[in-house]
Amino acid sequence: MNHTQLDDLTLYYQNRGTGYPIILVHGLGSDHTVWEGLTPLLEKKYQVLSMDLRGHGRSSKTPGPYSMELFSHDITQLLESLDIDQAHFMGHSMGGAILQELALEHEDKITSLTLISSFACVDSHLNLIFRELLKILNDEGYNAFFDRCLKLTNTPEFIEKNREFFLEVRDLMRKTSSIPALKDTINACLEVNFIDSLKGLKVPTLVIAGSEDVFTPPYHAKNIKNAIPNSKIEIIDCMGHNLLVEKPKSTYNCISNFLKDL
C-alpha cells in the first residue's frame, strides 16, 4: 500500500504499470476502486496512478470545508512528492470537475484531459440531487446514501445482475466512509461553476458520457465540449453514469483512440 503525507493529511494511492503517467481521479463517495475495470487495460502502456481523494477511501478524513481548489491542491502536492511534472489526467464525475479546476490553475501539468460523466456547472437538476443526498445522509445515514447513489449511477439491469456484489461493496465502503466528509464534499460540489472559464483552455480534451445517465445527463458533457476549444466528445449508447464500471472496454476504446491521436 502506498501512502504520502501531505501537509494535514495522508493520501492513499495505487501505482501500477510503466510508461507515461496517467492520473485517475474518482468522484463523490467513491475511491480508487472505481477504476478497477480500466486500470488493467491502461497499465499495459502507461504508468497508472489512482488515488483516494481527501475524505474518501483510505485517505485522511480531515475536517471541512472542502473545495475543488483544495482537492486540486492535494493532487499537485501528490504529483510533486512523486516527481511527476506532467501527465494525462482522467476524472470521473466530481473527479472531472476537480480536474477542470486543476487545468485552470496548472494547465502546464496536463498533457491531456479525459472527463467521464462529469459536469462544469451545477444546474437546477444537479442542485436537487446533491441536496437530496445531503438530506439522506442527515436523516437516514450511509446505507441509504449508498443505495440512492447506486440507482443514480448504474443502469437497473447492471444493479439486478450484481445485487450481491453491491451489498458487499456497501458494507466495505461503510467502514471506510465518513458522513461529515461526504457532506463537506457535496457542499464543495454545489459550488462548481467553471463553464465560462473553460474557453481559455488549450489542453487536448476528451469528454465521455453515457446516453442514459440520470445523474449527469449527456447535456452536461455537451456543455463542456462546447466550452473547451477543439475538445472531442463520445456518447456511449445505453450506458449510465458509471459506464467505466459497466463497460470498461468500451470506455477504454474511446480513451485509447483519443490518446493515440495526440
Disulfide bonds with the S-S distance in Angstrom:
none
